[in-house]
Amino acid sequence: MSSDYAKQLGGKLRAIRTQQGLSLHGVEEKSQGRWKAVVVGSYERGDRAVTVQRLAELAEFYGVPVQELLPGGTPGGAAEPPPRLVLDLERLTQVPSEKAGPLQRYAATIQSQRGDYNGKVLSIRQDDLRTLAVIYDQSPSILTEQLISWGVLNPDARRAVREEEAS
């Protein structure tokens, strides 16, 4: 397996895990030790090759089709995808509603539309961030910094916003 392909596969594995709100140790706990945090982490970094059998087992553990874990396009094509924009809904409840009210209502609407009520995290799209920026009367980059300062958006989101603004 080429190094680029392994890294793309690892990126997909990490995206699925974080979308489910799991840390590496959370995977180990949820699997009752079947999946060791260090092993899953090495798959995600592309440091360790994963067999087809293990990939199928990991897909079953995450409850997703194997195709969802496979990189799209041709191996060695794209670089690492931009970080996902993931809101920490638990932290959002701790932000005063006079600040976070519009974001709380927007997140609740997205959850309702998607039927996604895990209550811990919510992935949003660049378009959602642009819409929220209009609601808050700020640029997407300023709003991103505000959300990071509240602790509801991962600092990695800065890169996604910079890449979006550059294109």
C-alpha positions, 0 to 999 in steps of 0.5 A: 500500500502506498504511503499516500494511499495509507494516509488517505485511508487513515484520514477516512478512518479518523473522520468516521471515528471523530464523526461518531464522537469517539477518541482513540481510547473511546474506541478501545473502551467501546470495543472492550479492548478488541481495537487498541488505541495505539493500533487504530491511531497507527492506521489513522496516521498511515504508519501501519498497513491495515489488511482487508479483513481488519478494515472490514471488521473496523467498518463493521465496528463503526457501523459503516460500509467498507466503501465509506472507509476507502479513499475516493479517486485514485491512490496518491491523488489528493493531499490530506482533506481539510479538517472537518468543521465539528461543533462541540454541542456539549460545550455549546450548552455552557456558552451564555445564550445571549452569545450562542443563541443563534448558533444553538438554534441553527445547530438544533435545526441541522440536527432536526433536518438530519435526524442526528441527535447524538448530542455530543458533536455536529459536523457543519459545512462551509456553507453553514459557517458562511450562513452563521457568519451572516447571522453574527454579522462577522466574516467566516474567519472572525466567527471561526476564532469566536467559536474556537474561543468559546471552545465549541470549534476545534482549532484545526478549523482555522485551516479549513476556513483559510483554504476556503477563503483562498479558493 
